[in-house]
Amino acid sequence: MTELAVLPPDFAKEAAIMEKTWASKPGVIGWLSETGHKQIGLRYIVTAFLFFLAGGIEAALMRIQLLKPENHFLGPDAYNQIFTMHGSTMMFLFAVPIMEGFGVYLVPLMLGTHNVAFPKLNAFGYYIYLFGGLFLYTMFLLHAAPQAGWFSYVPLAGPQYSPGKGVDTWAQMITFTEVSGLVVAVELVVTTFKQRCPGMSLNRIPLFVWSMIVVSFMIIFAMPAVMIASGYLSLDRLVGTHLYNRSEGGDPLLYQHMFWFFGHPEVYIIFIPGLGFVSSILTAFTGRKIYGYTAMVSTLVVTAFLGFSVWVHHMFATGLPQLGESFFTAASLMIVLPTGVQIFCWIATIWSGRFRIATPVMYVIGFFLVFIVGGLTGVMLASIPIDWQVHDTYFVVAHFHYVLIGGALFPLFGAFHFWFPKWTGRMYSEVMGQISFWLLLIGFNVTFFPMHVLGLYGMPRRVYTYQPGMRWGNLNVLASAGAVFMALSVLTMIINFLVSRRAGRVAGANPWNADTLEWSLPSPPPVYNYLHVPTVSGLNAVWDAAPDQPYVTGMRFDRREILITRVLDAEPDHTEQLPGHSPWPFVLSCTMCIGLWGAIFFAWWFTIGAVLSGIALIGWFWPSDRELEDHILREKGELGGLELGMPEPVREEMP
Amino acid sequence: MTQRVLDVAALTEGTADSRSLIWWGNLAMLAIEGTMFAMAMATYLYLRSTNLDWPPSTVPKPDLLMPTINTVMLLLSCIPAFIIDRASITKNMLPIRICQALSIAVGLLFLYIQYAVMVPSLGYKWSSHAYGSVVWVIIGMHTLHMVAATGETALLFLYSLFKPVLKKHLLDFRCTAVYWYFVALVWVPFYFIIFIEPWMQRKGS
């Protein structure tokens, strides 16, 4: 079907029609009905960042409390609430959702499509996440915060030792955020496999998109476990089941198994998108194709599989059979292999490329330094004797902050700077960017490196204060001083972004000369993304494009029509219409709140919420007469013989 | 200047088969739900392994007749689901309507037997012991799925009586049929652990 044609005359007219087709609606109701992936993605990112600031303030309060021995800045109860809120916020309300937000924003752009596969579901996922987070913080402000730590182990979190509504609130927040995570995972899997632009076969998918696919599959198989685990916790607390009650045949360890069957993959769900950021940034800043693309993709997949077979290393101190522990030690040690392959591939990329330095790439280098240290202490912790020695001490706290801040936060901040021009159309200030980087790198190491030593000296985590004679004072002062630098770093970054958003230099379409498709669009991208669906002829779509690279024609501009391609080689297959605005995702998340929040106080609210949600779902799926007429018109004449076999493949000639 | 283009105007809009987005979304949802049921099964097996008295000696041997009839009926209901699936390919509405009505009847009857006959005869509650908790959790989870499958079928049935049936609705029929297979088949292992296992030699006895 490739044909030579003169450049179509009137792009402006087509663009105007597309603008109207995909436009946002005005007003509050329009805002609540929004289903565009860029809007929703940015909302995820902004919301998650605000939760990050809340979690950061909680961390600062803890550092003030630990500044000196026998401090009474926070009482024991307040301290318990604060560390629980800090951990829960950072894991469930910041780290996972912000990565999902990046996926929702970037994946359709990188694949050359107009929106995610299920736009209404996407909006629903955002609201359910937002409400889960707001609920937790509302209860916190009402002095009903959970106090049992971010993993809320039973029996501490059970009905006997945690009276009140705190743990129930925590358990419902888990349900909300996990539903949101699952929703995004399903969308991204389907979007990536079905909506890639022609020519983007599996071996031309950008590495960031691969990382999001791997993460999405991990979410699909990991998050149900924690929903069930926290669901059982709610049931034990609210309706008197005995799933975790030893005296009636239940088992507290069951909770730990199910929690960590989710919890360890969760760590990878947080840092694998970070690996995707690193690959994107390094490709742009070395000006070459990533070294070892196939190895990179396969090690991502291997990491995901291994990630499901190491959960027991969080439970070495529970007295499990030694043979089982040995197996999990071996599996935990094996994780270094795929990660090592990736790091060597990146080094080779830097080595053989034309390496340039700017803030995003500095964060990538920070990632190497910090993440490798965290990885090495991880290898130490995989060894059972060491694990027993330092279990529940600050050594573990140091380890996972090195892994998570190194593996996720550094690449994330790099990604903020890297895609800032794409979001806003303007450049950030390079000087401020580098200042914020150095503040973070120094502040982070000053805060968390001493914690290794504190842990080896025996300082336990989650204890609100310590005695003067323990000789932990100086190192704690150092750690608290480092936290000041980290706060200044984040502050610098926020000021940089807020100022540059208005006053920065105009960025243009591709300020980094990067390779993925979103950089072929104006910054910020138009509401419909691509006027014509693009085609690609290589892994680095922008760099490999021919001067007359074909684009797709024959699609409607006056409908939200998207091109569906085949799974393996992305040949055009058929078109589908995506739904437009809808208030129902918002309504459904409200009815779910009625059911799930209400159930904490009175079990029948669950049933009431379920019935209301059923009604909301009918509203969601019921087409309006206008939509129906439109469908009938479009289908006219073809209902007699539905084509269910494969149509003749479209021949395309790629250079 | 000339510009090469890839013209896709000849492609059809929408398909009612495994190439469509909804089909994939449905499969992903089943992967999630399947993991949930696997977790429920894992809970049962884990608690079984940590308890010496399992099922607890206070649990009576369950009556087998009605649960077995109910399970067989649920399995047989895959036949109308299959007919809905096949008839949707050719848009043959009569068998679709008959089988949808049949599915709704089976769904309601199954739920009625579960709650009016089977559950009262269990002899324990969710709060009796951990065994009771896990059995009730399983039954509750499956009930939610059964309600969803029956409700979805009923909604599509009512819709297709009053509104025109388009290609996208045929796709909905087919996806609902796949969902029905899932809900029916996933019950089978739970039938065995809830109703057959207590008849086998008790662990620890």
Interface residues (C-beta under 8 A of the other chain):
Chain A: M1 T2 E3 L4 A5 V6 L7 A117 F118 L121 L182 A185 V186 V189 V190 F193 K194 P198 I220 F221 M223 P224 A225 M227 I228 Y232 L235 V239 G240 T241 H242 L243 N245 E248 G249 G250 D251 L253 L254 H257 M258 H532 T535 D548 Q549 P550 Y551 V552 T553 G554 M555 E561 L563 I564 R566 P572 D573 H574 T575 E576 Q577 G614 I618 F621 W622 L628 H631 I632 R634 E635 E638 L639 L642 E643 L644 P647 V650 E652
Chain B: M1 T2 Q3 R4 V5 L6 D7 V8 A9 A10 L11 T12 E13 G14 T15 A16 D17 R19 S20 L21 W24 G25 A28 M29 A31 I32 E33 T35 M36 M39 A40 A42 T43 Y46 L47 T50 N51 D53 W54 P56 I89 T90 K91 W126 S127 H129 A130 Y131 G132 S133 V134 W136 V137 G151 L155 Y159 K163 P164 L166 K167 K168 L170
